[in-house]
Amino acid sequence: MSNPDTSGGILTIDLGALVDNWRLLKSRLNGADCAAAIKADAYGLGAERAVIALAQAGCHDFFIAQLDEGILLRRILNGAGLNGEIHVLGIPLDGAEGRQSLIEHRLTPVLNALADIDIWKTHHRDAPADIHIDTGMLRLGLPPSEVETLKDDPRRSQGLNISYVISHLACAEDRQTAMNGEQLASFTETLTLFPACKASLANSAGIFLGPQYHFDLGRPGAALYGVNPTPGMANPMAQVVRLQGKILQIRDVDTPQSVGYGATHRIIQKGRIATVGVGYADGYLRSLSGRGYGFLGEHRVPLVGRVSMDLITFDVSDVPEQVAHPGALIDLIGVNNPVDDVAEAASSIGYEILTSLGARYHRAYI
Ligand SMILES: *Cc1c(COP(=O)(O)O)cnc(C)c1O
């Protein structure tokens, strides 16, 4: 966390907007609970502040990807005197040490295979666990063949203390695709094997597919942090992230010259170039070279030339000198260029933009 006066960029995270987003998602869930996916340091925003704000607002279930994230999260919650169930999405269960950590830190593993179920039943049958059914991602979860095995021998999964039976949607952002309905049907059918268990299917976009996708728990991540869960329609979420890059130097150009590595951009007319102290080492993706843009107040300024490791350059020729000056801040992510727009310019997705946000920014939480 660097000094705001000397850092090349200022990242402001609006915890009020985060909590508003969680409340909105919860209200869309028609009575089902609303968890929070906070893996990868709350999608790059900072798990500690995010989790405390969410838990204080009433969020009880947190999903993370790895054991170490879970241990850290338990410490955060304990330190703030807060409780919550922490679900670990991807954890190998064959090592006794890893399993012992789960028990010690009261973490709920997601069982992704029959082998996981067997291990957990043998060693920790009373400790809570989730069961993940793969309905079309081909990443983690019981594959269809193992679901068939369970159908033939339902006792295999009996006697466990199951928190949730979960599955994950592959194309929830696409309201038109038949795959959502197919995954829903497959999941619903498999749930007949777990008649007394609570279930969870929807990520952020899944929540907006309708009540049949809600079951007992929604698991939003991206939408909490302001990414639009309904692409192609207005974003119902509040903006959580603002990223401002600081102008370090302004260069007046009056003879034809090129800007940056590779000399990919040439200035042919008289103009002004602003150099900002943010680069790809800060997660400002190199694919934004020649395509990104920022805002100086209401002035839209195009990024010119290549993104370098620590610096980017904007054409500020059309901006008054009292606005574009050394020390002034350019919105790299802001009200006029929200995270989804930046992602589009980078040929990426909001998820990648957020989880790439670098460690050198001065971070301010409001
Ligand atoms: C990351 C993740 C989520 C959250 O997804 P978003 O699209 O960010 O809402 C939910 N469930 C699982 C299994 C995940 O891995």
The ligand as a Tripos MOL2 file, in Angstrom:
@<TRIPOS>MOLECULE
LIG
   15    15     1     0     0
SMALL
NO_CHARGES

@<TRIPOS>ATOM
      1 C1        -16.0110  -18.2740   -9.2060 C.3       1 LIG1
      2 C2        -17.1860  -19.1460   -8.9330 C.ar      1 LIG1
      3 C3        -18.4430  -18.5870   -8.6560 C.ar      1 LIG1
      4 C4        -18.7230  -17.1100   -8.8180 C.3       1 LIG1
      5 O1        -18.8470  -16.8540  -10.1990 O.3       1 LIG1
      6 P1        -19.1770  -15.3900  -10.7680 P.3       1 LIG1
      7 O2        -19.3630  -15.6210  -12.2140 O.co2     1 LIG1
      8 O3        -18.0020  -14.5450  -10.4560 O.co2     1 LIG1
      9 O4        -20.4130  -14.9230  -10.0920 O.co2     1 LIG1
     10 C5        -19.4610  -19.4380   -8.2980 C.ar      1 LIG1
     11 N1        -19.2640  -20.7780   -8.2300 N.ar      1 LIG1
     12 C6        -18.0750  -21.3620   -8.5170 C.ar      1 LIG1
     13 C7        -17.9380  -22.8330   -8.4470 C.3       1 LIG1
     14 C8        -17.0090  -20.5620   -8.8820 C.ar      1 LIG1
     15 O5        -15.8350  -21.1230   -9.1820 O.3       1 LIG1
@<TRIPOS>BOND
     1     1     2 1
     2     2     3 ar
     3     2    14 ar
     4     3     4 1
     5     3    10 ar
     6     4     5 1
     7     5     6 1
     8     6     7 2
     9     6     8 1
    10     6     9 1
    11    10    11 ar
    12    11    12 ar
    13    12    13 1
    14    12    14 ar
    15    14    15 1
@<TRIPOS>SUBSTRUCTURE
     1 LIG1         1 GROUP 0 **** ****
